[in-house]
């Protein structure tokens, strides 16, 4: 478009905007704004299963220096800018999933635990979705970081899902419950070990263990995806001929999809996490499978496309019908 044309289009748009504002200007005072976000849950079907994504909320924190330990801060800021995210901030999203298989109600990961302002909203959003924690049959945990296990326990210390079996990876449990591993951990990681022991003590009588490739519930299969933690697990959901991937923490934020070589600050084994990420995303892209990302923007369902050396997350549009 030549410059004169561009200017005339822009001034035309501006005139149209002014004009429409004049026409639709309200004659009475504006209605008061609600000041509160709407409940955040989203439903869709996969085969015979009904899946509800339930938001636990979003954290917006100052960017940690070691957010991506093998990338420079400037490179991270450039990636944030490219993704239209605020620079020098880390925006972390948390989205547990609830699967109704028709016979069993299964929660996959549980959020950061209640009583927090902008993340820790799993319980109130679950209530808004009409799901009673007492009716949950099975809880499946992908790994033992606090943003996945803390929701197992209420603020008063009572188990959140009193009637559920709580399935955890045997490998993950062995790592975090090992006293030698805890003795060798740095200060930050020791807090993680202590948190795991606090939560596991509260739900001890409900615990059961799954192994790699085990069908945990009908059509819910564990796939070992180590690196983020030693027993980190993703899941394949299968119903009839349809399949869906639940990636868990293959990435902790969507800028890692475009920068798959970056380690995340919470990856216990960065090189292994990168290798796992590439293998998992190559498979997701090649098989064109829909995918849920715990840390993708709500409701976090979409596809992974491969673009030369990196990937792209393409969200699925909101669908008013199931
Ligand atoms: Zn996480």
Boltz pocket constraint, residues with backbone or C-beta under 6 A from the ligand:
constraints:
  - pocket:
      binder: B
      contacts: [[A, 145], [A, 147], [A, 148], [A, 249], [A, 252], [A, 294], [A, 295]]
      max_distance: 6.0
